[in-house]
Structures are given as structure tokens and as C-alpha cells.
Amino acid sequence: MTGTGIPLETVARRLVLQNAILHEGKASGKGLVGRVMAGHPEFRAQAQAVMAALMAAEAAVNAMSLDDQRAALEAEAPEMLTIQKKEQRVGLKPLPNVKGKVVMRFAPNPNGPLSLGHSRGVSILAEYWRMYATDGPMGHAAGSELLLRFDDTDPQVKPPLMDAARGWNGYEMIRSDFKWLTGKDPSRVVVASDRIKIYQDAARDLIRVGGAYVCNCDAETFKALKDAKTPCPHRDQTIEHNLAGFDGMCNGTTKKGAAVLRVKTDIQHPHPGLRDWTAFRVVATDAIHPRETLGQIPRHHAWPLLDFQSAIEDHLQGVTHVIRGKDLMDSTRKQTFLYKHMGWTYPETLYWGRVSVHEFGKFSTSMMRRAIEAGKFSGWDDPRLPCLAALRRRGYSAGAVRAFWVNLGLTEKDIAVSLTNLDAEDAKANEPGAHRLFFVPDPQLLHIDGVAGKVAKPLRNPNRPDAGHRTLTAEPHLVVAKDDLAPRLRLKDLGNIEQAGGHGKFTDDVMDRSLAIVQWLPKSLALPFTVLKPHFETDAEAAAAGDDGPEDEPLAPGAKPELEVPPLLEITGLVEPSVTTEVGKVVQLERFGFVRVESPERGVWLHT
């Protein structure tokens, strides 16, 4: 054992007991994977074992009475009884220091579409946007705004994605993802690369108040000075000298590396990264922004770094609350120096911790792009990728994605979760409206006497009888799944049969409830159907394959990390003909799972 030393089975049992008590004696272990991972990091590499332990605990706990459940938890972990109510927080905490209109921003780099990770920011911000709208639950008279700001001022390292040959445009992709996830357009859109002159003018204003200077030290020299807490020799240049030097950076007479603009901070600051940080730099002559190439913006030689551009734009747009990852706390500290120089009030700032999703491991937009360009994935909507385009293609509900993040809350704690948590939210969103269909994977042909002409009328949706039913008329030749073959079968909504070697007879239409329900189809009506299903390797499968664990292989010098490519399974079978009316919709293939129907011949796996 590692970590807390509490066995996994004990952790699972206690959480399931607590869950049962919170839900009137009926526990659901599936949605507790994240709770196990968050509270016991030692189990994060054992996703399959965690799920198995929770399912076993669920079966045992649900066999107990509510009184017995309560007594068991009180005996084993009484503290878990006392914190139940605290854990039932719904929604987000109110924002601090709200005085007038609430203005927030979501500010991605358009170097690719949005990922599941990005969706946390959009979801949290969109929920506050809703809460503080004039007609929102907070009833805020001044209203609220959510800006979509493209922070695209890095033409050198992470330029925007604009690949006309492939039909890729990061700006358009993100706008589409944003609207899908929030259900509406942003309050306004700001494109930073349109506003370089504004940032250059802001830099001149900062120079004039004595808050910035042009540094001509090379990188190694300045690092040595900074590490020694020694001021740069250019720090006390006159304002006129600095303005002239900055003009040289902007008009192209200063070469890359010959000068940068630095914000004056505390040269004695304990954090070296905060000592006189860089606000503007000259880019290489071949670092041409894609929008410059297309003639959408003029050629610029000096570009702001993100911390400067973002700080200026937040002020100009009247941003009142900045919500960002805690890895950007240093950005807040840097920008606070700039705001003090200018006499501005810094926005209220809140942070969230890191979130890892087990099934996707480590990924980045650049890793995904390289893998797609190498042909390892079919595109940004490949079902195996953690892009919103891929989740949307699979059929996830935007509301479920938002609820997933909002329910996790705004906390600086690092969190480990599984897709099963998102799946649980999505099932609540999709199940009430999803029509049911019979799907027979790996179909086996049966010749059954006495069944021809009998009619089954399974409901389209058991939760909504008003949705009607499907009609399936049996015939002598039926198909069932190979895994369902048995001497006696209970055909759903039809009756019981006996068979051997593919031949048999219909026995009666009174369902034998001792038999498992089996999906079936009349052969002449069944349509070929393929389900694309991403297969995320479990730890047990990795161990069986001889993998010693998740430890990363060391990269060769200069090599870039690559994205793991899980298999994309093609599960073939037969489906009932009403699939043709469900194209573009999420359906539940009975005893198989939720699938989004892409065409009458193909669907994409969503979840069980």
C-alpha cells in the first residue's frame, strides 16, 4: 500500500455507503471514481481497479437497509456522516466584490480548437455570466458580459492555426466551440492582433510614467544581473532615450535579440521571474503572423508578450473579474506592477487548480496537431481526441459538459477525474430524450418455427410513452448476437424460444423472467451498422501487455512529446430500420450503449 494506507476496497465501501445515505439508501458507485482519485492519489493509476471496487461496493451496500448503511458508516468512518451536507453544494459561490456590471473574458490562443480542458474555463465563466445577468439567479441590475478575446500575439512560437488547405481556422473553430458550449455568442469579440498599435501606445505611456525601459542586454547578461539582484545598466535611461529605443523596435531598425522593453518591478523580489519582466520583444524576420501573410493586419516587428497584452486589454475592456488557472498566479503578480505604475485598479482574480482526465493522459493542442498532420487521427473531431469537436461528434450534451465543470466547482485544489464522471452527467441529459433501438453485434442467424407474423412493439423511450413505439414483425429467420446464444432465449417484447444449432421453435409469448432479455431482429429488415468506439487502455490491459506502468520514456534531445494513439474499434452488426429516422441524434442501443447516429450505416460511441 501507498499513500494513506487505506485499502482500495475500504475507500470504495465508505464512499458508497455515504452516497447511499445521501440518496435514501440507493447508492451509485459509477460517479464516485473522481472522489476516489482526488482523495487518494495512490489509486490514480488504477482506474479499472477503482471502478471494480466501487461496483462491488455498490452491490453490497444496496443489499443493506438504510438503517444498516448508516450504522455501518458510523462504525467505520463517523466523520463521513457529519460532512454529508457540506458536500452537497450546488452551483458556484458568488463572485467577490461585485459593484457594478460584471465583465469577464475567455482568452484562448487560436492555435487550434478548444479541448475538454478549455471547456472548464468557458463553463465556469458562462455560469457566472448567467448568474449575474439582469435576469439571472443573482438578479444583478447592472448585468454581466463575457468577452471572447483571441490572445494571438505570438507569431514566433505558437502562431494562430490558419491552414486553408486543410480548412483549419483556429478563430472560427473556437467561435463555433464557444457557441456550442454556451448556447450563444459572446458579448463581444476582441482580436489582439488587430490592436498591436494600441499596445505599442500603451507601452509608450508606461515609459512616460517611468514604469518601463528598453534593455539592450543580451539574454545571458540580463539573466546574470537578474539572478544577482543587480539592476540592468539601462534601467535609469531617460524617458526620451527609452521612447527612441522603443520606436526602433517598432519600426524594424532594431534586430531580434538586440532590445526588449522591460517593466520595472522590484529587482530584489524573491521570485526571479518577477524581476523586470519582458513586455515587448522584436520577432525574427521570418516570424510572420498568418494574418499578416493574408493582408488582414499590417506587418509588425515588435510584439507584446502575453502578460503585457492581457493586462492592457483587461483594463481597456473594463474586465472586473479574472478567473484563471493557478499556474498563472505569477502573471497576476507581474501585471500588478504594471497596474500600479499606471494607477489602475487590478481586477478581482480567482483561480482553479489543475484537472487531469485519466483517459486522455497528457496532451496539448500542438501535440494533437502534429498527430493529425501525421495521419494518426482523422481530424480534430476524431472520437479518440479530447477536443470539443470530438465530444460534440460523439454526442455529448453541451449542458452536461458545463454541469460537469460547474459541479466540480471553483477550487485551487488539483483534481483527478475520469470520463465516467462526465458520462454520468451526460446520461442524465441524453437518456430522457434518446430513442431506443435494437442493435445486434456479431449477428448469428436462427431459423425459428412458429414465430412468423408475431409482432413486437417496443417503446421508443420507456421514460416517455407519448413518444410511441416501433413495430417489428418477426419472420422465420431472426438474428441475435453470438454472445447471447443459449438453448432458451427471451426475445425482448416478443416471447421465448428454444434453439439448438441455429434451429428452434417459438414456445410462448409469456416472458420467462428467469431468462436474460435478448435483442433480436428479423433478418430481412435488419440494416448493416458499424459503431466507431475509442478504446482507452486500462491499467489492467497495460499490465497484461507487459507494460510496467505509466512512467514516461525519456525524450531524445530536441524531441517533442507525442500523443498516445488509442485504437478506434469498429463494432459491426445489424440495426433495426428506424435508425434511418435518427441520423444526427443520440440513441440508446439497448444493452449496448448510447451512440450518436452519423448515417444509417454508422454511429459513434458515446458511453454506456
N, C-alpha and C positions, 0 to 999 in steps of 0.2 A: 504493500500500500504506500501511496504518496500523499502529499497534501495534508488534508485534515485527518487522514487515517480512518475515516468512517467508510465502511464498505458501501459499494455502489447500491447493493440491494437495500441497505438500510436507508440511504439517502432517498432512493426512489419510493420506498414504502412510506416514509414520513411525509414527503411532498404529496403523494397520492392520498394519504389519509387526510391531510389538511385540505386538499382540493375537494374531497368527498364531503367534508363537513361544511365547506363553503357552498356546496351545491346540493344540500338536502339529502346527502347520503349517496349521491351518484357521482363517481369520480371519472375523469377523463385524463389519462396519462399522456396522451399524444402531445398535448400543448405544453407539457412541462419540461421538454428537452432543454430549452433555453435556461430555465430555472436551475436545472442541474449543472449545466455548463458554467453559468455565471457564478454560482455559489461554490463550485468545486472544480477549479481549472484542471485538476489532475485527470478529469474524465473527458476533456475536450477532444482527445484523440481516439475516443471510444464511442463514436456516435451510435453504432449498431448495438453495442452492449447496453448503452444508456436506454435506447428505445426498448430493447428486450426486457430490461429490468422494470421499466415503467409499465409496460403492458402486462407483465406478470403481476406486478403490484396492483394494477387496476383490477385484474380478475379476482385477486384475493380480497381486496378491500370492498369491492362491490358485492361480494357474497356475505358481508357483515351488515348488521343493523347499524343505523345511525348512532345509537347509544354505544354500541360496541366500538365503532370507529372513534368516537370521541374519547372513550375510556382508553383505547389503545394509544392514541396520540398523547393523551395526558400522561400516560405511564412512560412513554418513550421520549417525548420532546414537548413538555408542557409549555415551553416558551413559544412554540408554534401556534398554540391556541390563542395566546394573548396578542399576537401581531396580525391575526387574520384581517381584521377590519382595516388596518393601516395599508394592507397590500391591495385593497380594492379601489385604489384611486382611479378615477375615470377622467380622461382628458388631461390637459396641460395646466400647470399652475399659471395664475395671472402674471403678466409681464410687470417688472418693477418700474416705478417712476413714470407712469403714463400720465402726461399732462395735456397733450393735445392730440392731433392726428398721429396715429401710429404708422410710421413709414419703415419698411424693411426691404431687404434686397436679397435676391438669389443671384450669385455672381460666378457662373462657371466659365472655364476656358473652353471655347468652342472647338477643341481639338478632337472631338468625337461626340457621339450621342450620350445621353445620360445613362448611368448604370444604376443598379439597385442601391449602391452606396450613395449616389447623388440624391436618390429619391427620399432619403431621410431628411435632408435639408429642405427640399421642396415641400414635403408633407408637413413638417413642423411649422414652417413659415406659413403655409397655406392655412393651417388650422388657426394660427394667431390672426391671420388676415380675416378669416371668417369670424373669429371670436370678437374682434374689435371693429367689425363693420357696423355701420349705423343700425342695421337690422340684425346684428349678430347677438349671440347669447350674453355678451358683456354690455350690450346696448350703448356703445360708445358714440356719443353725439358727433365727435369730430371725425369719425370714420377711420379707415385704415387703407394702406396701399402696400402692394408687393411689386417691386420692380424686378424685371429680368434684365440683368446687366451682363454683357459679354466682356469679360476681362481678357481681351485679346491683344495685349501689348507686348507679347514675346515672340517676335518673328524669328528668333535665333534658335531656341531650344524646343519650344512647344508651340509651333505656329498653328493657326486655325486649320481645321480639316476642310479643304476645298479641292476636291478631286472630281472634275467634271466628267472624266472618262468613266468613272465608277458610279457617278450620280451621287456623290457624297458631298454634303454641305453641312458642316457642324452647326452653323447658325440655324438653318431650317430644321435640322434633326432635333435640336434642343427645344426650339419653339413648339414643335409638334409634341415632343415628350412632355413638356411643361403643361400644355393644354390638355393632353390626355389625362395626366395625373391630377391636375387641379380642377378640371372641368371647365376652365375659362381662360381667357387671355390675361397676361399680366397687366397691372395698372398702367405701366408704360415700359418701353424697351430702350435701353441705353447701350450703345456700342462704343466701347472705349477707343477703338482705333479711329473713330470719327472725330475724336476730341483731343488729339495729341497737342494741337496748338494751345488748347485750354490748359493742359497740364504743364506745358512749357511756360505759359504766362504765370501759372501758379508757382512754378519753381523760381521765376524771377521775383515774384512778390516775397517768397521765402528768403531769397538772397537779400532783398532790400531791408528786411527786418532783422538781418543778422543771423538767420537760422540755418543758412546753408553756405557751402563754399565749394569751389572747383578744386579738386585734388588731382595733381599730376604725378603722384607717386605710382610706381608700378605695383602690382598686386603683392609681390613678396615684401617690398619695402613697407607698404602700409600695414601688412599683417604683423610684421615685426614691431612696428610702432604701436599698433593696437594691443598686441599681447603684452607689451611693456608698459601699457597705460601712458604712453607718451603722445602728446598732441602732434598731429601732422604739421609740417612746416608751412603748409599753405592755409592753415586754419584761420590765421589772422590777416589774410589778404584784405584789401579794401573792397568795398561793395562794387566799385566801378571795375576793378580787376576781375572779380568773380562774374559780373554780368558779361564782360567781354569774353571771358573764358567759356561761359555757357553759350553765348552766341556762336562761338567757334564750334562747339559740339553740335549745335542745331543746324548750322549751315553746311556742314560737311567738311570744313577745313581741318578739323581735329580727327585724327585716325582712331580706330578702335584700340582701346587699351592706353591711350595717351592721356585721357582725363575722364573723371567721373564727377558727378555732383553728389556731395555728401550732406546729410542732415546733421547738424550739430546736436550732440546729446551730452552725456556725461562720460568723458574719456576715462574716468575712474570706475565706471559702472562694473559691478562684479560679473556681469554676463558679457563676454567679449563680443557676442553677436549684436549687442545693442550700442556698441561704441561707434558713433559717427557712421551710421549705416548709409548705404548707397541708394540714392533716389533716382538718378538718371545715368544712363550709360550710352556710349556710342556703339552701334551694332556693326558687324562686319559688312563689307561692301556687298557680299553675296547673300546677306540675311535680308531678303526682300519679302515683305509681308505679302501673302496671297492677294489681298485686296489692293495692294499697290500694283501688282502684276496685272490685275484686271482693270486698273484705272479707276477704281472706286474711291481711292484716297490718294493724296499726293505722296511723293517719296519723302520719307523721314529718315534722318540719320541718327538722331538721339531719341531714345525711347525710355519712358518711365518704367521703373520696376514696380511690381505689383503692390508692394506696401505703400508706395507713394501714390500711385494712380488710384488705388482703392480708397485711401484716406481722403484725397481731394474730392473724389466723386461722392463719397458718403456725405461730405459737408455740402457740396453743391446740390445734391438731391434731397437734402433735409432728412437723411436717414436718422431715425430716433433710436432704433434697436438693431444691434448686430448680433446674430446668432450664428456661431461657427464652431468648428471642431477645436478641442482643447490643444491640439498641436499648433494652433495659430495664436496661442497666448502671447508669444513673442512679437507677433505682428501688432497686437494691441499695444504692447509696451513701446514698440518703435513709433507707432503712429501717435501715441500720446505726446511724445516730444514735439512732433510736428504741430499738433493742435495747440500746444502751449505757446510755441513760437508765434502762431498766427492769432492767438487769443480766441480760439474757438472752443466750444464745449463738445467733448467726446461723447459719442452715442453710448447708451446703456449696452453692455455687452454680456452675453450669456454663452455658455459652452456646452458641448456634448462630448462624451468620451468616444473611444473607438468602438466599432462594432465589427465583429468578424462573423461571416456566414460560412458554416462548416463546409457545405457542399461546393462552394466556389473557391475556397482557399485564397491564395494571394493573386491579385490581378490588378491591372491598371489599363487605362484607355490605350496607352501606347503598346502594351503587350497584346491587347486584343487586336489592334490594328495590324501589327506585324503578323499575327497568326492568320488573320483573314486574308491578308495580301499573299501569304504563303500557301493559301488554299487549304488550310487546316479546318477552317469553318466556312460555311456557305455565305455568310454575311453577318451584319450586326444583329440580325434577328434570328440567328441560328439558335435553336432551342437550348443548346448547352451553355450559352453565354449569359452572364449576369447583366445584360443590357435591358433597359425598359422596353426596347423594341422586341426583344426576345420574350420577355414576360407577357407583353401585350399579344404577341403572336400565339403564345401558348394559351391565352385566355384568362389570365389573371385579371381580377377586377381592380380598377384604379382605387376604388373605395377601400378594398381590402389592403392594398399596399399602404395607403395613408393610415388606416387603422392600426396596422402592424407597427408602424413607427410611432404614432401618437401614443399607443398603449405602452410602448417601451419608455416613453417619457423623455424629458429633457434632463439628463443627468450626466455628470462628468465621469461617472464610473465606466470602465471598459466593460463591454458586454459581448458574450459569445452566444450566438443563436443558431438555430437550424432552420432550413426551409420549412420544416414541419410546422413551425410557429406561423409562418406566412400562409401555409396551406390551410391551417385551421381557420384563420380569418377569412380566407378566400372561400372555403367551403360554406361558411355562413352567408357569404354574399351570393354565391352561384347556385347553391343547392335549391333554394326555394323556387327558382325560375327555370332550372335546367330540365329539359325533357329527357326521359329515359328511352334507351334503345337497347335491343338485343344485339350483342356482338359475340361471335363465335371464333376465337382464335384457334389456329391449328385444327380446322374442321374435319370431322370424321362422318362419313355417310352411313346412315342407318335406313334399312327398309323395314317399316313398321306396318303390320296388318291392322286393320280396323281403326285407323286414325284419320284416313282421308275425309275431308269435309268438315271436320270438327274445327270450331272457331275459338280463338283466344282473343280477348280484348283487354290487354294490359293497359293500365293508365299511362298517360303521357307523363304525369307527375303526381305521385301519391299525395304530395302536400297540397295539390290544387286540383281536386276532382273536376272543377269547372274547365280545366284545360282539355278535357276529353280523353279519348283513348285511341290506341292504334288497333287495327284489326289484322290478325294473322290467321289465315286459313291453312290448316295442316293438309299435308298430302302424304302419299306412301313413303316418299323419300325425304327424310329430315336430316339436318346436320346438327351435331353437338361437338363441343370441344373434346379433344383427345383426353385431356386430363379429367374430364367428367365421366368418362365411360365407366359403367358399372352394370352388373346384371339387372338391377332395378333402378329406374330413373324417375324423378318427379319433374316433369316438364312444366316450367312456370306458366301459370294461368291456363294450362291445358289439361293435364292429367298425368297418370302414371303409366309407365311402360315396362315391359321385361324384354331383355335382348341378350343375345349371345352371338359373337362373331359378326355383328352388323345386321343381324336379322332378329325381329321380335314382334311383339304384339302390344296393342293398347289394352290395358287391363281395366281401368275405370277412371272416371273424372273426379272422384273424390280424393282430394290431395292427401297423400300419405305423408304426414308431417314428420315421420321418422327419417325421411329421406331429405338430402340437401336439394335445394332448388337449383335447377339447371336451365340455362338459356338454350334456346333451340331456334331453328329457322327452317321453313320449307325450302328445299333446295332450289326450286325454280325461281323463287323470289329473292333469294339471298344475293347481295352485291359484294364484289371483292372490295376489301377495305384494308388500308395499312395505317398503323399508328406509329408515328415517329416519337420515340421515347428516349430522352437523355439518360444515360446511366452513370450516376456519380458513384465512384468506387467507395465501398465501405472499408473500414479498417480490417474487418474480418477477411474480406476479399483480398486486400493488400497483403495480409499475413499469409494467406493461402498461396499467393503468387510468389512468396519468398521475399517480399519487401520488409525490411527490418523496421520500418517506421517512417514518419513523415519528415525526417531530417532532410534539409535541402542539400543538394550536391553543390560543392564549391564551384563558383563560376570561374572560367578561364579569364585571364586579364583582358579587359575590354569587352567581354561578352555581356550581352543583355539577358536578363531573366526571361524565360519563356513561359507561356501559359500552358498548363496541362490540358490535354485534349481528351475528354471522356468520350466513350463510344456513343454513337447515336443509333439505338436499336430500331429495327424496322419489324414491327409485330404485325404479321399478316393474318387475315381471317375473312369472315363474311359478316355483313351487317344487314339489318332489315331495310327495306326500300325507303322508309320515311326519312332516311338520312338525307335524301335529296332536298328536303324542305328545311334542313338545319344548317346549311352552309353559312359560315361566318359566326355561328353560335357555339356556345358551350353546351355539351350534352353529357349525361352520365351513362356510360356504357355499363349496364348492370353487372355487378360482381367483377368489374374490371377497373373502372375509374372515370374521372372527369376528363374529357377530351374536347378540344376546340376543333370543329369540323372545318377544314380548309377547302375541301371539294368533296363531291360524292365518293371519291376514291381514296381520300386521305384525311387524316386528322393528326393533331399534335397533342401529345400527352400534357395534362395539366397536373393532376395529383389524384390520389385515391379518394 
